[in-house]
Amino acid sequence: MSKSTNLKIAKNLNVGRELHKSGEIAQAVVAYKKILRAHATHPDALHYLGLAYYQTGNIDIAIDHIKRAIVLTSNYADAMSNLANIYKETGRLEEARTLYTQLLYIAPEHTNTLVNMAIILRETNQAKNALKLILRALEIEPEHAIAQHNLGNIYNDLQQFELAKEAYSRALKLNPLNHNSAKSLAHILCVLGRTDEAIATLKALILQHPDDATAQHLLAAYDTENTPTRASDVYIKQTFDAFSASFDMSLSRLQYKIPKLISDKLLANMDDTASAQDILDIGCGTGLCGPLLRPVANSLIGVDLSPNMLQKAEQLKVYDELHESELCTYMQTSEKHFDYIVCADTFVYFGDLQTAFSAAFTVLKSNGYFIFSVEQHHDLSKGDYYLQLNGRYSHCATYLNTALLAAGFVICSIEDVIPRLENGKAVDGALVLARKH
């Protein structure tokens, strides 16, 4: 390739990169494609075009382009790192682990790879091995803010809360704009009983970023004087859009049981001679209940506020319809009626359940069933419900009884269950079966 051709490619590549960095993804794609029309095997253009495709949601095409770049250039560390990151962010952890391992063989002191490998180890319940990699990364680059934040996460998992606080504090000092470090620091301060400091940390964050719905929700949990009746739609959407890629893996780590408990309850309640059922899955998330319910469903409809979670549910190919909607709004406006409504671990973001119960009653067929889970407390001094430090509501059985009866339901059962673990400890929960008589 001539010197002038190389210069022309470099110029076009720089144009594409500048457009890419400034967020003009569509124009960057045009620039990269212009290079590839003349030089179809240019590895950098393939790599950067793959990244642009990933940013626009074309995951399979993105992976294909970056793989081609890696084949064309052996030991292409940046492309390998970005492909591994895509695997990690889309839940393909074994493929990510394989690539990170190859990268560490090529570049054993590549700090970002050490950090990302540590994140995967933590996600797969290997906190002590993750700690070794993070500490190694920080020996190489002590002021790596992301490494410091993840060091805090690992210490939190290991219940070394003072060390977690120090790590989050360092991460926040290195990057004062990191919302997650500020919120994690506030949480650890609360765990350590330093609630006033936690509240001050969140108030400072909200002052800088008034649109951070998560910080506002956590502040309400820590400052118990003004508890909202439910989490805001914005908080739920922000939280689960960000959480969608690692959601299923994280719940597996917490030994999450609710989808199986709900499906078992539904199947045990069905008459052996019953025909296929019309089922509504409210707060369906990534669709963990879907494959369990599909075999007995005539129609299966999922509803969730998070488009990213719904995108994951769509990939399962088990739902007849998926709707991006607030669950009460959907039920209040639905023209379709259902034999069963299921709700797995979504009412933990509601304090007052009366509106949701009334909406469910309205949209059920006669003799239809409502199956849902909540986190449960047994201390009546805490009232009908209260907002826990983790941002989730806990309800008492007396309130569940009262609210269901007020909505018109007959209560079939309220069973104590363990929905998941938190910090290695069992969470108190309840599984409820109610009927529209």
Backbone hydrogen bonds, N-H to C=O, Kabsch-Sander energy under -0.5 kcal/mol:
donor,donor_aa,acceptor,acceptor_aa,energy
6,N,2,S,-2.3
7,L,3,K,-2.2
8,K,4,S,-2.1
9,I,5,T,-2.6
10,A,6,N,-2.6
11,K,7,L,-2.3
12,N,8,K,-2.4
13,L,9,I,-2.8
14,N,10,A,-2.3
15,V,11,K,-2.1
16,G,12,N,-2.5
17,R,13,L,-2.6
18,E,14,N,-2.5
19,L,15,V,-2.3
20,H,16,G,-2.6
21,K,17,R,-2.8
22,S,18,E,-1.7
23,G,20,H,-1.5
24,E,19,L,-2.4
25,I,23,G,-1.6
28,A,24,E,-2.0
29,V,25,I,-2.6
30,V,26,A,-1.7
31,A,27,Q,-1.9
32,Y,28,A,-2.5
33,K,29,V,-2.6
34,K,30,V,-1.8
35,I,31,A,-1.4
36,L,32,Y,-2.0
37,R,33,K,-2.0
38,A,34,K,-0.9
38,A,35,I,-0.6
39,H,35,I,-2.4
42,H,39,H,-1.7
46,L,42,H,-2.1
47,H,43,P,-2.6
48,Y,44,D,-2.8
49,L,45,A,-2.3
50,G,46,L,-2.2
51,L,47,H,-1.9
52,A,48,Y,-2.2
53,Y,49,L,-2.5
54,Y,50,G,-2.2
55,Q,51,L,-2.1
56,T,52,A,-1.0
56,T,53,Y,-0.6
57,G,54,Y,-1.7
58,N,53,Y,-2.5
59,I,57,G,-1.4
62,A,58,N,-2.2
63,I,59,I,-2.6
64,D,60,D,-2.1
65,H,61,I,-2.2
66,I,62,A,-2.2
67,K,63,I,-2.4
68,R,64,D,-1.9
69,A,65,H,-1.8
70,I,66,I,-2.0
71,V,67,K,-2.2
72,L,68,R,-1.9
73,T,69,A,-1.3
76,Y,73,T,-1.0
77,A,75,N,-1.8
80,M,76,Y,-2.5
81,S,77,A,-2.8
82,N,78,D,-2.4
83,L,79,A,-2.5
84,A,80,M,-2.5
85,N,81,S,-2.2
86,I,82,N,-2.1
87,Y,83,L,-2.4
88,K,84,A,-2.6
89,E,85,N,-2.9
90,T,86,I,-1.6
91,G,88,K,-1.4
92,R,87,Y,-2.6
93,L,91,G,-1.5
96,A,92,R,-2.0
97,R,93,L,-2.9
98,T,94,E,-2.3
99,L,95,E,-1.9
100,Y,96,A,-2.8
101,T,97,R,-2.4
102,Q,98,T,-1.9
103,L,99,L,-2.5
104,L,100,Y,-2.4
105,Y,101,T,-1.4
106,I,102,Q,-1.9
107,A,103,L,-4.0
110,H,107,A,-1.9
111,T,109,E,-1.0
114,L,110,H,-2.0
115,V,111,T,-2.5
116,N,112,N,-2.6
117,M,113,T,-2.6
118,A,114,L,-1.9
119,I,115,V,-2.0
120,I,116,N,-1.9
121,L,117,M,-2.3
122,R,118,A,-2.4
123,E,119,I,-2.3
124,T,120,I,-1.3
125,N,122,R,-1.6
126,Q,121,L,-2.7
130,A,126,Q,-2.4
131,L,127,A,-2.4
132,K,128,K,-1.5
133,L,129,N,-1.5
134,I,130,A,-2.3
135,L,131,L,-2.5
136,R,132,K,-1.8
137,A,133,L,-2.4
138,L,134,I,-2.3
139,E,135,L,-1.5
140,I,136,R,-1.5
141,E,137,A,-2.6
144,H,141,E,-1.5
145,A,143,E,-1.0
148,Q,144,H,-2.2
149,H,145,A,-2.3
150,N,146,I,-2.4
151,L,147,A,-2.1
152,G,148,Q,-1.9
153,N,149,H,-1.8
154,I,150,N,-2.2
155,Y,151,L,-2.6
156,N,152,G,-2.3
157,D,153,N,-2.2
158,L,154,I,-2.2
159,Q,156,N,-1.5
160,Q,155,Y,-2.9
161,F,159,Q,-1.0
164,A,160,Q,-2.1
165,K,161,F,-2.6
166,E,162,E,-2.1
167,A,163,L,-2.2
168,Y,164,A,-2.7
169,S,165,K,-2.4
170,R,166,E,-2.2
171,A,167,A,-2.5
172,L,168,Y,-2.5
173,K,169,S,-2.1
174,L,170,R,-2.3
175,N,171,A,-2.1
178,N,175,N,-2.1
179,H,177,L,-1.1
182,A,178,N,-1.6
183,K,179,H,-2.5
184,S,180,N,-2.6
185,L,181,S,-2.5
186,A,182,A,-2.2
187,H,183,K,-2.1
188,I,184,S,-2.3
189,L,185,L,-2.4
190,C,186,A,-2.0
191,V,187,H,-2.3
192,L,188,I,-2.1
193,G,190,C,-1.9
194,R,189,L,-3.2
195,T,193,G,-0.9
198,A,194,R,-1.9
199,I,195,T,-2.8
200,A,196,D,-2.2
201,T,197,E,-2.4
202,L,198,A,-2.2
203,K,199,I,-2.6
204,A,200,A,-2.1
205,L,201,T,-1.8
206,I,202,L,-2.8
207,L,203,K,-2.1
208,Q,204,A,-1.4
209,H,205,L,-2.7
212,D,209,H,-2.0
213,A,211,D,-1.3
216,Q,212,D,-1.7
217,H,213,A,-2.2
218,L,214,T,-2.7
219,L,215,A,-2.2
220,A,216,Q,-1.6
221,A,217,H,-1.5
222,Y,218,L,-2.2
223,D,219,L,-2.9
224,T,222,Y,-1.0
226,N,223,D,-1.2
227,T,224,T,-0.6
231,A,349,Y,-2.8
236,I,232,S,-2.1
237,K,233,D,-2.7
238,Q,234,V,-2.9
239,T,235,Y,-2.7
240,F,236,I,-2.4
241,D,237,K,-2.3
242,A,238,Q,-1.8
243,F,239,T,-1.2
244,S,240,F,-0.9
247,F,243,F,-0.8
247,F,244,S,-0.6
250,S,246,S,-2.6
251,L,247,F,-2.4
252,S,248,D,-1.9
253,R,249,M,-2.0
254,L,250,S,-1.3
255,Q,252,S,-1.5
256,Y,251,L,-2.2
257,K,419,P,-2.4
258,I,419,P,-0.6
261,L,257,K,-2.2
262,I,258,I,-2.8
263,S,259,P,-2.5
264,D,260,K,-2.5
265,K,261,L,-2.0
266,L,262,I,-2.5
267,L,263,S,-2.7
268,A,264,D,-2.5
269,N,265,K,-1.3
270,M,266,L,-1.1
274,A,271,D,-2.1
277,Q,296,V,-2.8
279,I,277,Q,-0.7
279,I,299,S,-2.9
280,L,340,Y,-2.3
281,D,301,I,-3.3
282,I,280,L,-0.7
282,I,342,V,-2.3
283,G,303,V,-1.9
284,C,281,D,-0.6
284,C,303,V,-2.1
287,G,284,C,-2.2
288,L,284,C,-0.6
292,L,289,C,-0.6
293,L,289,C,-1.7
293,L,290,G,-0.6
294,R,290,G,-2.2
296,V,293,L,-1.5
297,A,294,R,-1.6
298,N,277,Q,-3.5
299,S,277,Q,-1.2
301,I,279,I,-2.3
302,G,321,E,-2.4
303,V,281,D,-2.2
304,D,323,H,-2.3
310,L,306,S,-2.2
311,Q,307,P,-2.0
312,K,308,N,-1.3
313,A,309,M,-2.2
314,E,310,L,-2.6
315,Q,311,Q,-1.1
316,L,313,A,-1.3
317,K,314,E,-1.3
320,D,300,L,-2.5
321,E,300,L,-1.3
323,H,302,G,-2.5
325,S,304,D,-1.4
325,S,323,H,-1.1
330,Y,326,E,-2.5
331,M,327,L,-2.3
332,Q,328,C,-2.6
333,T,329,T,-1.2
333,T,330,Y,-0.5
334,S,330,Y,-1.1
338,F,363,V,-1.9
339,D,278,D,-2.1
340,Y,278,D,-1.8
341,I,369,Y,-2.2
342,V,280,L,-2.8
343,C,371,I,-1.8
345,D,343,C,-0.8
347,F,373,S,-0.5
349,Y,346,T,-1.9
350,F,347,F,-1.4
351,G,229,T,-2.3
352,D,229,T,-2.2
353,L,351,G,-0.5
357,F,353,L,-2.6
358,S,354,Q,-2.5
359,A,355,T,-2.2
360,A,356,A,-2.2
361,F,357,F,-2.3
362,T,358,S,-1.9
363,V,359,A,-1.6
364,L,360,A,-1.0
364,L,361,F,-0.5
365,K,338,F,-3.2
367,N,436,K,-2.3
368,G,365,K,-2.3
369,Y,339,D,-2.7
370,F,434,A,-2.9
371,I,341,I,-2.8
372,F,432,V,-1.8
373,S,343,C,-1.7
374,V,430,A,-1.9
375,E,393,Y,-0.5
376,Q,428,D,-2.1
377,H,395,H,-2.2
380,L,378,H,-0.9
382,K,379,D,-2.1
383,G,380,L,-1.6
386,Y,394,S,-1.9
388,Q,386,Y,-0.7
388,Q,392,R,-2.7
391,G,388,Q,-2.1
393,Y,348,V,-4.0
394,S,386,Y,-2.3
395,H,375,E,-2.8
396,C,384,D,-2.1
400,L,396,C,-1.8
401,N,397,A,-2.4
402,T,398,T,-2.3
403,A,399,Y,-3.0
404,L,400,L,-2.2
405,L,401,N,-2.4
406,A,402,T,-2.2
407,A,403,A,-1.4
408,G,404,L,-0.7
408,G,405,L,-0.9
409,F,404,L,-2.4
410,V,435,R,-2.8
412,C,410,V,-0.6
412,C,433,L,-2.2
413,S,433,L,-2.0
415,E,431,L,-2.8
417,V,429,G,-2.3
421,L,254,L,-2.2
422,E,425,K,-2.7
425,K,422,E,-1.8
427,V,420,R,-2.2
429,G,417,V,-2.1
430,A,374,V,-2.4
431,L,415,E,-2.5
432,V,372,F,-3.1
433,L,413,S,-2.6
434,A,370,F,-2.4
435,R,410,V,-3.0
436,K,368,G,-3.0
437,H,408,G,-0.5
437,H,435,R,-1.0
